[in-house]
Amino acid sequence: MNLKKYLTLTRAGIIESLQFRLSAFIMVIGNMLYLIVVYFLWKAIYASVGNEPINGMSFYDTLIYLVLATALSGFMEMYTVWEMGRNIQSGKIVLDLLRPMEYRKYLFWSYSGSFVTQFFFTFLPTFIVVAVLTHGAIPLGINLLYFVISVVMAVSINYSIDFIVGTICIYTESIWGINIMKQVVVMLLSGATVPLAFFPETLRKVVSCLPFQSIYNAPLTLLLNGDPDPAYVLQTLGIQLLWVVVMLLAGKLFWRVSLRRITVNGG
Amino acid sequence: MSSIQIKNLTKQFKVLNRHEGLKGSIQDLFSRDYKTVTAVDNISMTVEQGEIVGYLGPNGAGKSTTIKMMTGVLEPTSGEIIVGDVVPYRNRTKLAQEIGVVFGQRSQLWWALPLIESFRILKDIYRISDENYNAMMDFYRTQVDIEPLLHKPVRQMSLGQRTLSDILAAFLHDPKIVFLDEPTIGLDVSMKAKIRTLIHALNQEKNTTVILTTHDMGDVDALCRRIVIIDKGKMLYDNDIAHLKGFFGSYRTLKVRMDGDLQAHAEEIRKEVDFSVSADEEWISILVDEEKEKVLDVLGRLQHTHNIRDMQLEEISTEEIIKKIYEEGVE
């Protein structure tokens, strides 16, 4: 694989996103507001049960989990679905299809620059603030390595899901409603808005059979567990790897089938 | 070596029969009432390496659909198509390395970045060697004043500058074939001339095959020796431009404006002259064959019988050529 032709797109993405400084600052502020809401909401929830741990998670555990989940989601959101929808609707997709690389890869690498900027502007600051404020509630050991591996796979699964949802636009010519539904489903079933520990037993069983929990729940549990059981680590990463492969193939296949009926709007 | 071969190419789309109004729109949600639209109907042609072919037709004739099939974006419903030495829709990514495209109404450049950054990205994704890249940039410098453009973000460019940049970008990886889809649309006369000169120079220097779709007969005159005309998906004409000009060269369109009901005036004029007369809201158009009668003589005669407020003289347009081909045929 010639990595250079992909990395050049990452580089362009970084330069592009740095052009829009104001939008980056506003996003940071938006995230802060969300976190303040989360803080008071869960404080109220814990107050209502007399500040006892719920399902093994104390107020601080939950808060750390949710703050990091928010930072992670800022990092992983690539707006792939919007972009595909817009390109299919306007017909601009014809130009992307004529790049000398697969569309799926082209799109991914074009937006990969946002990983780098988001990592430095959102995730890392949040992580450091949380680590300092909680005086070492985030263990710093081998779990960081597991976390990184897990996040890489989470990014891949998340992108494949986005790509599949974006492909639906070829049929519907409109993406708004579908994307809103996708966001709600992914954020809820992945454990990004409510930790999976709070789910009822049955729902938790169902969710554990779906790809979504590999996006947020898997990396975050690996990160917050300082002394993980090797069998558990292996199992979590193994399931993630399985979903990476399954979703990748599903996305590729669905795209190939769908492309044959693309009409390309305009001119 | 021929660079494009097309045989009996056909493309059909299935389109939902839409109904009007709110009630109709709700019905459409559950409708299975599809109709088949034939966008390209049994077209055959061969294009040799290094040719510039003008591909003409009115809006909706199927020009862009043909181009999308030639570039591999659309799969033909039937027929054979070979571009370079591959079947486009099966080898789109591979073919992309060998072709360049410019769609006059959209840009392939990185909108927020200076042009030079777009060129650098293209250099990497097309894997252009430093040597070839520099040689190409040197050639560009001899053709256009590129320096002021290089450091300007694409979004700040005028339409003309952007089109020029898009054409340079399409030729950057030295493709064998370049598709230009209405490259001069919306440009002023001097920019059009600049772009025509550039396309001509690139074709001469690199022996690049160019497929040019346009509405502008000026583009065709300046660049193409051969033209292909399609209308409603069907091929009407495929021959050199000299042949067509021999046939149509003596025609001019005389347009006059008068007070009163133009349709009634047109009716009267039709009786007075031997030519095809039509009227729209503003103008009465008379297609004059100068071998039969000079335009000025026609105008002189009309002046006696009608009160002419304004007049225009036009070269024959693609639409009129197509109309004449239908009425009389060429060969």
Boltz contact constraints between the chains, C-beta under 6 A:
constraints:
  - contact:
      token1: [A, 4]
      token2: [B, 124]
      max_distance: 6.0
  - contact:
      token1: [A, 5]
      token2: [B, 124]
      max_distance: 6.0
  - contact:
      token1: [A, 5]
      token2: [B, 125]
      max_distance: 6.0
  - contact:
      token1: [A, 8]
      token2: [B, 121]
      max_distance: 6.0
  - contact:
      token1: [A, 8]
      token2: [B, 124]
      max_distance: 6.0
  - contact:
      token1: [A, 12]
      token2: [B, 110]
      max_distance: 6.0
  - contact:
      token1: [A, 12]
      token2: [B, 121]
      max_distance: 6.0
  - contact:
      token1: [A, 16]
      token2: [B, 112]
      max_distance: 6.0
  - contact:
      token1: [A, 19]
      token2: [B, 112]
      max_distance: 6.0
  - contact:
      token1: [A, 92]
      token2: [B, 106]
      max_distance: 6.0
  - contact:
      token1: [A, 94]
      token2: [B, 73]
      max_distance: 6.0
  - contact:
      token1: [A, 95]
      token2: [B, 108]
      max_distance: 6.0
  - contact:
      token1: [A, 97]
      token2: [B, 73]
      max_distance: 6.0
  - contact:
      token1: [A, 98]
      token2: [B, 71]
      max_distance: 6.0
  - contact:
      token1: [A, 98]
      token2: [B, 96]
      max_distance: 6.0
  - contact:
      token1: [A, 98]
      token2: [B, 101]
      max_distance: 6.0
  - contact:
      token1: [A, 100]
      token2: [B, 96]
      max_distance: 6.0
  - contact:
      token1: [A, 100]
      token2: [B, 97]
      max_distance: 6.0
  - contact:
      token1: [A, 100]
      token2: [B, 126]
      max_distance: 6.0
  - contact:
      token1: [A, 260]
      token2: [B, 75]
      max_distance: 6.0
  - contact:
      token1: [A, 263]
      token2: [B, 13]
      max_distance: 6.0
  - contact:
      token1: [A, 264]
      token2: [B, 68]
      max_distance: 6.0
  - contact:
      token1: [A, 267]
      token2: [B, 64]
      max_distance: 6.0
  - contact:
      token1: [A, 267]
      token2: [B, 105]
      max_distance: 6.0
